[in-house]
């Protein structure tokens, strides 16, 4: 039987994930000869053998990949020349055009976990156990190519045992750059808040557990930064953490010790459990059980709970029983694991900075000496329509690329102001960074600049163009203007539309329902309840919520009662200040008169079409939330209340046609009816549900009219308001029942964390 020889060029996340030893093992299993090597573009393979063996080889490349590998392109070519080699080998890296893709940080694999709990294994209870199938990647890379000297493991020379594993192609630690053990690797230490070392190595772990049990607050260094941890069942400890962290009511993430314990805390679907136990190990927002041992301060006024399972070896050790009879065996069952920062600051990741910034919060520090090069918060998602929906795309997923439906020149998109994420794109690949945070303080902006530099250098993308938001005062926009490169400003809601189109592989024109809190319009007004028609090349504003005043400007975001009064004034005029309702009761008469004057004269009251402000107004009117301590709090608690009931009917609204101007969706009649129902003692949860139904019915009505007028049948749902599961389900179901195609986000968040992708697509299309 004649021999066949083939060449394979494979790109994607195929370096640093055990891909070459995987190919090596498969070739040996099938008695194939040839070679495999890394190239700047990915992995190149030449394989020789009998033709029937290639079917099994191709099947392995498709279905038996290493856990962390992601193949985005595979091209095979038959080679005429047959070589006389007698074995299959791994060659040194080749040269060529770079197409670098970096593996994200991932959770410890089952093999390493088993070894870590095995008293006979040399890595027993080692907090940094890892292999080619798991562990840190993106957070420790300092440069390319991805080799140990260009990671933060460079300062830990391998011992003979680890070196032997590292050099053995048949070992699962072959070329695993973070490989280490008790002898040669990083170690943990326990410090007081004053920086005094009181324990190290395994004693540091066991003492940390005892401190957590006693109610102490620990700052724990992880893979991408520090967490602040307390016993989630210790109410006093959780309360103390809230006070010190200056985080009044925003929910905390909880880490139970296992999936079994997670099931006691929340009702979860199969998909939610799959995501919870995945290698990416994100925080999953799940339905809270009515009775749990958790402190009620973890997620106050909220029917949902953010859960994640232990993903770093150190996390598992915090929950593990100790073999020594001298160590008490009362185990922790769940920990609060919240970002190690003061509210609104980026997560801390450098040891000195952490001990300075967190000294007033943490009682003790559990640190280690493996440096973190890139900070990375935990990813957050929930399940919508049976599939994952990101709230925050970060550790575990960044910097995984999104494939675009067309090619772009090398460019940088700087995102928006809140939930900052950057995007570097070239060809058909767009790489989004980890979540950076809100660019409203210098430390977050410094992190933004560092991320731009690191990611562009690591990916070897040299931008020829920068895309940014239309808002002139965003720090991300100013960065683009100061870059020295040509830059393109992209309207905020157009970027939302393009973001959802790009990740769904769409082209042409669509109808975009873009609901969010704040976006700068080309008319210098604050947009946020938008119906757009268009695509990457441009858009028309086909409709929007009727403009309403924002009394006090940004103060109206922090104090939703202002928006309630603005909507009531719009609906009722001066009568809004004379009627007896919840907002009038919280204002002394003198302030009511002053506020009436502000609205009549439109003093410091910019106009907005924001959907987020509409939710704020109703939350305040229903006495749910007059002031907020975090972004979207009123809307989140309004949704939680609405989910308690199922009331089908909706309130009245008006659609005002003002041709040739965009149609206006006016909710003034709804506020009159809500006041009537409040006075009739209708349950607040019923009113909240009817409000959601009203917004959904109105949005569907507008979409139906635009679809009839334009002939378009593809609808995009994007913007931060579509984090609201109840509203999203209502709108999605109503539109699909009409026979319209509805597209939502899956790969990037609907909020501003996904906006850089849309900016990149629009700017690249214009450049082309």
N, C-alpha and C positions, 0 to 999 in steps of 0.2 A: 504494500500500500504506500503511495507517495506521501512525502512530507509536505506540510503547508507552513508558511511563515506569515505572521500578521504583525502590523504595527498599530498600537493604540495610543491616541493622544487624549488624555482625560484632564478636564479642568473642574474646578469647584473647590470645596473644602477637602483637599486630599493630601495636605502636608501637615505633619504633626499630629495625625490622627491614626497612625498605624496602617496607612494604605499600602506602602511598599512591602512590609512584612506580610500583610494580608495577601498581596499578589504572589509573593514568594512562596507562601504556604500552599496556595491553590495550585500554582505551577508544579510544585513538588508532588502534591496529591495526584495530579493528572499526568505525571511523568512528562512534562513539557520542558523544553530548554529555552534559553534566551536571557533576557535581562529586564530590569525595571530601574528607573531613576527619576529623581525630582528634576523639574525644569522650572524656570521662572513662570511659565504658563500653567504649571500643574504637575502631572506625572506622565512620563512616556514609557511605554512597554513594547518590547518585541518578544513574541512568543512563537515557538516552533514545535510542531508535533503532528500527530495524525489528525486528519480533518474531523473525525467524530469527537475528539476531545475538546474541540473549540466550542461546541454547543454547551458543554458543562462549564467551560471557562467563562463564556459570555453570560450564562445564567448566574454564576457566582458574582460577576461584576454588577449585575442588576439587582440581585436579591440577597446577597450575603455580605454586604459592605460592613466595614467597621462601624460601630455605633455612632461615632462623631463625624463620619464622612458624609459629604453631600456632593453628589456629582451633578454639575450643571451642563456639561457637554462631554460627549464621548464620540470620537471619530476613529474608525478602524479602516485600515488599508491593507490589502494583501501585497506581500513583497515577493518578487520573482526569485531573488537570490536566496538559496538555502545555505545556511552556515553549518560548520562541522562541530559546533560546541557540544559538550556532553552534559552540561548542567544548567541550572538557572541561577543567576547571581543578581546582587544589588550593586549597581554602578554608582560612582560619585555623581553629584548633581551636574546637570548640563547647563548650557547657556541659551539665551534667546530672549524674546520679548516677554516682559513681566505681565502676569495676570494673577495677582496675589489675592488669595481669599483666606481669611483668618478664622480659625475655629473659635467659637464662643467658649466661655467657662461653663463647665457642666458638673453635675452632681457625681458623687462617688459611685462607682459601678458595684454590682453585686459581688464580683470576684474580690475586689479590694476590701469591701465591707466584711466579707467572710474571713479574709486574712487578718484584718484588724481585730476581729473578735476571737481569733484562734490563739490560745496561749502558747502553742508550739511554733507559731510563725515568727520570723525575725522582725516583722513589723507589727507585732501585737501591740495594740493601743497606741500606734504611732499617728499623731494628728495630721500628718501630711502625706499619707499613703496615696499613691496615684499610679496610673499606668497609661498606655496609649489610648485607652477607651474612656478616660474620665479625668476630671480635675481642672485646674486653672489653665487657661490659654491666653485669651485676650488681655486679661488683667496683668499678666506678667511679661508680655512681649515688649521689648525695648527697641527692636529693629528687625530687619529682615536680611538674609533668609532666617526662617524660624529654626534656630539652633540654640543650644543651651547658653553659649556666650552672649546671645542677644535676648536673654530673658533675665528676670531678677533672680534666677537660680545660679547666675554666673559665679557668685561668691561662695558656692557650696560644692567643692570638688568631690567627685564620686569616690566612694570607698571601693575596694576590690570587688566585693559582692555585687554592688550596684553597677559597677563598670561592666562586669561579666554579663549581667542581664541586658544592659544598654546595648551591648555589641552583638547579642545573639538574635539573629533574624527570626528564630522560632519562639522567642520569648515575647510575652505580651507587653513587656517594657522596652522592647527594641526601639531605640531612638525616642523614648518618652522623655522629653526635655525636663519636665519637673520631677523626674525620678529622684528618690531620696529614701533615707531610713534613719533610725535612731542614731547611727554612728556618724553619718556624713551630712544629714539634712537639717533644716530649720527646727527650732525648738520653741516651746511656749514658756511664758513667764507670767506670774501674777504680781501685780503692783498695787499699792495703795493709791488713793487719789493724789497723794503728794509725790508719787513716783518712786516710793521705796519698794524694792523687790522683796517679796515675802515667801515666794515659792517658785519652783521651776519644774519643767518636764511634767511627769505624770502627777506629781504632788500638786502642781498648779491647777490641773484639771479637777482633781478630786476636791480641793479646797474651794474652787469656784462653785462646784455643785452645792457644797454645804452653805456657802454664802448666799446663793440663790434661794435655797430652802429657807434660810433665815430672814428673807425679805430684802436683801441687799440689791442695789442696782449695779449691774456689771456692764462695762463697755468691753465688747468682745470683738477682736479683730478677725474678720472673715476673709473671703476670697477677693471681694471687690471694695471692701471698706469696713468700717466699724458698725456694729449693731449695739443698741442699748437693750439690755435684757433684764427682765424680772420674772418671777414666778407668776404665770397668768392667772393662777387661782388665789393669789394673795392680794386681796382688795386694797389693803393699806399700801402695799408696794406699788401697785399700779397707780394709785392716787398720787403717791409721792413722785413717781416718774412723770405724770402729767404736769404737776406743778413745776418741777425742775426743768422740764423740756419746753415749758411754755406752750403746751399743746392742749388747749382746753377740751376739745371734743372730737377732733378728727380721729377716726378709728385707728387702732393699732393692729399690726399684723401679728398673728399667733402661730407658733410652731409647736404642734403636738409631736409626741415622740414617734408616732407611727400612723399608718393609715387606719388601723383599728381604733386608735384614740380619736383620730379626726372624725370618724363616723359617729362618735358619741357627742361631738360638738356641733355637727352640721348635717343637714340632709343633702346628699350629693348624688348627682347622676353618674352614669358610667363614664361619660366624657370628662366630667369634673375630676373624677378619681384618676383617670388616665393622665390628665394634665398634671395633677398633683404629684404623681409618681414618675413623671417623665424625667429624662436626663437634664432638661432645662430647669426643672424644679421652680416654677414661678409661684407667686402668691395667687391663689384662686379665690375670687369672691363668691362665696357659697351661702346658701340659706341657713341662718342660725337656728339651731334647735331651741325650743321654748325653755327647756330646763338644761342648763349646763353648769359645770362647776366654775366656769370662768367668771372673773370680776365683771359686773355690769358696766364698768367704766371703760372696758376695752372697745366697745362699739356702741356708745349711748345713742338712744333714739334711732336705732338702725336695726333692721331685720336681717342684715347681711353681715358676714364675717369674712375677713381676709385670712386664709390659711395657707401655710407652706410646710412642707416636710423637711427634716434635716437633710442638707445636701452636701455639706463639707464634713470630712471625717471628724473634725473637732465638735461639730454639732452632735453627731451620734455619740461621742464620748460623754457629752453632758447628760445624756439620758441613759447611758449604759450602767449596769451594775458592775461593781468592782470585785475582783477575785479575793481581795484581802478581807479576812473576817474582822479586821479592825475598822473597816470603813462601813458606816451605816448603810443599810440597803433600802431606806425609804427613797423611792425614785421620784424625780420630777415627771410630770405627765404633759405639761405644756408650758411654753415660755412666750412672753411677749418678746418679739424680735423686731424692733423698729429702727429706722435709719439712725445712725450715730451722728446726730447734728442738733443744733438748736433750730427751731422752726424757721423755714424759709432759707436756710443755708444749705449748701451741698453737703452730701455725706462725707465725713472725714475719712481719710485713708492713710495719712502719714502719721507716724507714731508721735512725734513731738507736737504736731498740730492737734492731734486727738487729745493728748494729755493736757493741752492748754485749753482747748475749746470745751471739752467734756468734763473737766475737773469739777465744775459746779453741778454736774448732773450725776455722774457715776461715783459710786463709793469705792469701786475697785476696777482695775483694768486687767483683762486677760489678753496679753499681746503675744506676738511671735516675731521672729526676725527674718521672715521672707518678705521683702519689700513688695508693695503693690505699686505698679507703674501707672495703671489707669483705673480710676475709681469707677465703680459700677453698682448702682442700686439694684435691688431685686425687681424683677419684672412682675407686673400685675395684670391679670386678665379675668374675664368672666366668660361664661358660655352663653351664646346667643344663637338661636336657630340650630342648636346642636353642634355648633362649632365655636372655636375660641375667638374672643374679641379682646384686643389689647386695650388696657388703660395706660400702661407704661411698658415700653419695650426696652429692655436693658439686659442685665445679666442672663446668660443662657441663650439669648437670641441675637444680641449685638456682638460683632458687626456682620451678621449674616446678610447676604445681598438679596435684593429684590430684582427679579428679571423684568426688564421693561419691554413694551411692545415695539420699540424702535430704538435706534442708536443715538447716543448723545456725544457731544465733544467733552473733553475733560472739564468738569466744572464743580463748583462748591455751592451748595444751598445752605444758607445760614439759619433757616427756620424763623420762628416768631420770638416773642418775648417770654411767654409762659411755656412751661413744659418743654424747654429747649432741647432740640435734637438737631444735629447737622446731617447733611447728606453729601457724600462725594460720589460722583457718577462719571462713568466713561464707557463708551460702547453701549451695550444693552444691560449694563449692570449698575445698580444704584445701591450704595452701601450706607445705611443709616447708623449713626453712632448710638452709643448708650444714652439713656436719659441723663441730661445734664442738670436741669432744674429751671427755676425762674430767674431770668437775667435782671434781677432788681437789686443785687448787691455785688460788690466788687469781687468777692470770693467765688461766686458762681460764674461771673464773667471771666475770671482767670481760668476756671476750669473749662469754660467754653473755648478760650484761645488755645489752651493746652491740647484739648481734644482735636481741634482743627489741625494743629501742627503735627501731632502724633499720628493721626489717622491718615493724613495725606502723605506723610513720609513713609509710613508702614505699607500702605497700599501702592506707593509709588505713583500716585495720581497728582499731576501738576496742573491745577486748574487754569484754564484760559478765560474763564468767565465766572462771575459770582452772581447768584440769585438771592434776593432778600425780600422782606415784606415791604408793602407800600408805606407803612407807618414811618414817618420821618424820625421819630424819637426812640424807636426801639434800638437797643444797643447792638442787636444783630444786624440791623440795617446800617447803622453807623460803621460797624466793622466792615461791611461790604464796600461802603463808600470810601473807606480809608485803606482798602486793600491794595490800591494801585492797579487793579485789574478792571476791565470793563464789567459793569454790573447792570442787572436788569431787576427792576422792582415789580413784584407780582402781588396783585390784590389778594388779600387774605382768603376770601371765600372762594375765589377762583382757584387758589392753591389747594384748598380742601377738596374741591371737585376733581381737580387733576390727580390728586393723591389717590383717591378711591378708584378713578379710572385706570391709573398706571398699575396698581397692584392687581387689578382684575383683568389686565391685558386688553383694555378697551381702546378704541380709536373712534374718530368721527364725533358727532354731536350727541349730547345726552341732556336730560333734565336733572338739575342738581337741587336737592333739598338740603340746604346748608344751615343748620341750626346751631348757634353757639352763643357765647357771652359777649365777646368784643372783637371787632375787626374793623380796621380803618377803610372807609370807602373812598372812591375817587372824588366824591362830592364833599370830602372832609367830615362826613357824619359817621356815627358809630353804627355799623351794620351788625347783623346777627340773626335775623329771621328771614332768610333769603331763598328765592326760587330763581335759579340761573338756567339759561339755555346756552350751550356751547360745548367746547372741548379745549384741547391744549392750545389751539391757535387763537382763542378769544372767547368772549362770553357776552351775553346780554342779560340784564337784570329784568326778568320777566315778571317778578312779583316780590313783595316783601311785606312784613308786618307793618301796620300803620305806625308812623313815627310818634314817639312819646317822649316827653321831657325826662331827663335824668337829673333831678334836683341835687345840686352839690357835686355833680360830676362823679369822680371816683368814689366819693363818700356814699353814693347810692348803691355801689357794689357791696360795701361793708355793712350798710344799714338798709336792708330791703324794705323797711317800712316807708322809706322815701319813694320807692317805686310804686308801692301800693297806693299812696296818696296821689301820685302822678296819674296813675291809671284811673282812679276814682274821679279825679278832677277832669280828666279827658272825657269820661263817660257822663258825669253829672254836673260839671261846672262848679259854681260856688256852693251848691247844695252838698257837695262832698265834705265840706267843713262844718256843716250844720247837723248832719245825720249822726246818730249814735252808732258807732261801729268801733271795732277793736283798735284801729290806728288812732282814731280821734281820742280814745280814752287814754292812750299813753302819752299824749301831748297836752301840756298845760294850755289853757286858752290863749295866753300871750304867744306861745310858740305856734299855735294853730294859725293865728292871724298873720304872723310873720311868714309862715310857710305858704299861706294863701297868696301873699304878696309876691313871694318868690316865683310861684307858678304863673300868676297872672302876668308878671313882667318878664318871665323867662330869664331870671337872674341866675347866672352860673348853672344853667340847665341845658346842656347840649342835647340834641335830639338823637334818639336811637331807635333802631328796629329790632333790637336784641331779643332773641327767644329766651336767653338766660335771665334777662331782667323781668320778663313776663312771669317766669316760674318764681322768681324772688318775690314779686308783687303778691302772687296768690299765697305763697307760703307765709308772708307777713299778715295778709288779710285774715288767714285762717288761724292766726295766733300760734303758728308753728315756729317761726323764726323771725324776730324783728331785727336782730343783728347776727352776723356770721363770724366765725373764728377761722374758717378755711374756705377755699374756693368751692362753690357749688353746694354748700351745706344746706341751704334752704331747699334746693331742688332735690337733693338726696333724701332729706327727711320727708318731703312732700311725696316722693315716690314710695317710700317705705310705708307711709300711711295709706296711700291709694291701693297698695297691693293687698290690703286686708279684706277688701270687698270686691265685688264684681257687679258694677252698675252700668248697664249698657247705654243709657241715653247720654246726650251731650247738651251743652248750653248753646245759646244763639251766638252767631257771629255774622259779619257782613263782609262781602267781597266787593270792593269799590273799583270799578273799571274807569280808568282815567287816561284813555287812549290819547296820544301815543305813549304816555308814561306807563311805567309798570303798574300792574294791579296792586291794590293794597288790601291786606287782610286785617280787618278791624275787629278786635275782641271787646270793644266797649259794651255791647249788649250782654256779654258774659258776666262782666263785673256787676251789672245791675241785678242779674239773676242770682249770682253768688250771694250778694247782700241779702236778697229776699230769703234765700235758703238758710243763711246764718240766723236771721231773725225768726225763722220758722223752726229753729232747733234741729235742722237736718244734721246728721252725724258728719263730723269733719272728714272722716275717711271716705264717706260717700261723695262729698263735694270734691275732695282731692281726686277721686277716681273719675268723676264726671269732667273735671278740668282736663285731665289727660286725654279723655275720649274726645273732648272738644278740639284740642290742638290736633289730634290725629285726624279727626273728621275734616277739619278745615284744611289741613295740609293735603289730604287726599283729594278734596274738592278742587283745590288750586291745581294740583298736578293733573287731574283729569281734564281741566279746561286748557292747560298749556299743551298737553298731549294732543287734544283735539285740534288745537290751532296750528301746531307745528308738525304733526304726524310722527313725532318722536315717541318711542315706547320704552326707552331705557331710562330708569330712574336711579340716581345716585343718592345715598343717604350718608352725609358726613357732617362733622362738627361735634364739639364736645357734648352737646345735649343728647346725642345718640349714644352716650354711655348709659342713658336711662333705658333700662331693659323694657319696662312696661310700655313707654311711648314707642320705642323702636318696634316692639312686637305688634302694637296696634297699627302703626303706619305700614309696616312691611306686609302684614296680613291683608289690610284693606287694598293696598295697591296691587298685590299679586292676585287677589280675587277679581280685580278689574281686568286681568290679563296683561298687566304691565310687567316688564322685567325689572326686578329690583336688585341693586348691587350694594353691598355693604363692605366694611373693612374687615380684613382677616389677618393681614400681614403687618399692618402698622395701625396705631391707634386712630380713632375718629377725631380725637382732640388735637391740640396743636403739636403733640408729639409726632404726628404724621405729616405735618404741613411741609417740611423740607423736601419730601419726595415729590409733592406737587409742584413746588417751586422749581425743582430740578427739571422736571418733565416740560414745564412751560418754557423756561429759559432756554433749555437745550433745543426745543422745537423752533423757537424764534431764531436762535443762532444758526440752525441748519437752514 
